[in-house]
Amino acid sequence: MHVHRPNRGNAMLDIRHWNGAEPAIGAAPRIVLYSHDTLGFGHLRRNLLIADALRAMSPAPQILMIAGMREAGAFELPEGVDCLTLPAYEKRADGSYAPRDLGGDLSALVALRAATIKAAVLAFDPDLMIVDNVPRGAQEELDPLLNALSAQGRTHLVLGLRDVIDRRDAVQKQWAQQRNFEAVRRHYDDVWVYGDPVFYNLLEDCALAPQLGGKGRFAGYLDHRARLALPSAAPARDAMLGDDPRPYVLCAVGGGRDGIALCEAFVQAKLPEGHRGILITGSQMPGLMRDGIRGIAEARADMTIVDFMAEPIALMAGAEKIVAMGGYNTTCEILSLGRPALIVPRVRPRAEQLIRAEMLADKGLVSVLHPDRLDAKALGAWLAQDAPAPALPDIDMGACESVRRFAQAFLTERTPLRAAV
């Protein structure tokens, strides 16, 4: 566990009421953003974008991010934001969890993370805490904290959900088994869905609204174009491209743990004449498999591989085409940038990526290749097609503004809106 501080001028966190004293009038509000981060970087990137949006409020809040992977220390943080990184879980292909590095005792790691999260948040004493995606945290690690915050009754609690979770029956079954509905009704003041109900109505399709106690509103999708202005964006792109003037196609598979088949197909695919390929394998891909993919790529003069890029947004913006899996964050990046894209969605253990990708394809915004039909020939055929960049979709991309507005309304309240249970 360590606290990461960015290299550039991060304001010192105001600790005037960390020990329970009421904040001074006009003091900067405090916000905690939690993400469990078990597979890939989507949760972390989502919270980074939300943190940047929240910092535009007046007064600008001080924000503590809690992240579940050591790679968090490599990401550029907005001014006034700091990050506590936790020892990591690993999410297996069947959806089960294990420690990523700290031995094989999952229960010990859960206890360690739960105690660390509770101690840090109670010391920070936030006015607002936004929990990403999992109401009780990964492995119910948030339960001790949620009970403590509810007992104190001072911190507003919000659950942030991505646009798609899974098919209706699977969501209902899982949320009932994990007592998520009960947790939301008991602990949370609101639920924010990072999506557009005109495109996909999560609350209706999965019949969530009645069981969430009437909580839930849509924020729109997250527009990632603001990341193009980050100081690290252009230099990261330029360092990757070097002096090679060829146009390029980009393949990215998030953390990489479940992207091996796509990477193997991409490094063997025929590229358009005069193009080069750039593959970001992800830092979570097992080393032996990454070495095998690298061995194939090194035999080609038109293929470059990199394990990890903390800020690939400018590289994505300049790509002729993008090949990727279908996670929420990647999808929002593609929609924001308007690049021609082929999505090869994960279909197990959840149908989330497949549902999202097929809806996008129905609107002509992306192409989709089912992973059961994935091979180098299929990728090469798509890359050879004429695929003009789609126009910015007729979808609400205003989540950053919505979240800022929602949060401002909460922070003007002196006490939480949550009714006692």
KAPE-V894208 format. One line per field, one symbol per residue. ss: DSSP state (a for helix, b for strand, c for the rest). phi: phi as a letter, one per 30 degrees, with the letter a starting at -180 (. if undefined). psi: psi as a letter, one per 20 degrees, with the letter a starting at -180 (. if undefined). Layout:
# KAPE-V894208
ss->???
phi->???
psi->???
This chain:
# KAPE-V894208
ss->cbbbcccccccccccccccccccccccccbbbbbcccccccaaaaaaaaaaaaacccccccbbbbbbccaaaaaccccccbbbbbcccbbbcccccbbbccccccaaaaaaaaaaaaaaaaaaacccbbbbbcccccaaaccaaaaaaaaaacccbbbbbbbcccccaaaaaaaaaaccaaaaaaaaccbbbbbcccccccaaaacccaaaaccccbbcccbcaaaaaacaaaaaaaaaaaccccccbbbbbcccccccaaaaaaaaacccccccbbbbbccccccaaaaaaaaaaacccccbbbbccccccaaaaacccbbbbcccaaaaaaaaaacccbbbccccccccaaaaaaaaaaaccccbbccaaaccaaaaaaaaacccccccccccccbaaaaaaaaaaaaacccccccccc
phi->.acdcdddedddddcdbdcjddddeidddcbcccbdhcbicddddeddddeddddddbdddcbcccbcaddedcddcddibbbcccecdccdddjdcaddbdiccddddeddddddddddddddhddbbccdicecidhhddeededdddddiccdcbcccddbcadedddeddddddhdddddddccdabccdacdddacedddchdedcciidkbccjdddcddddddeddddddddddhcddddbccbbbidjdccddddddddcddceeicbcbbcdjdcdeeddddddddddddcccbbbbdabdbcdddddcddbbcadcdedddddddddicdbcccddcbdcceddedddddddcicbcbbdddcdadddddddddddbddddeddbdccdddddddddeddddddbdddddc
psi->pqpppqhrnpqqppkhkhkiqqqqpiqprpppopqhmioajggghghgggghghiirpqpqppoqoqkqhihiiqpqqqjprpoqqpqqpprhjirqqphhmajnghhgggggghgggggghhhmqhppopohohjrpkkiighgggghhhhkhppppppqrhpgaqggggggghghjkhgggghhhqhrpppmrohhgpnghghjlhghijkiqpqpirrpojhhhhiqhigghgghhghbjoiqqqqpppkchihkjggggghgiiqpqqpjrqqppohqiippghhhhgghhghiiqikpppqhpphnjghgghiqgqpprrkrgggghggggikqpqppnqpiqiqjghgggghgghhjkhrqpophijprhggghgghiqonqpqqpqmqokkhghgggggghggiiqhqqipqq.
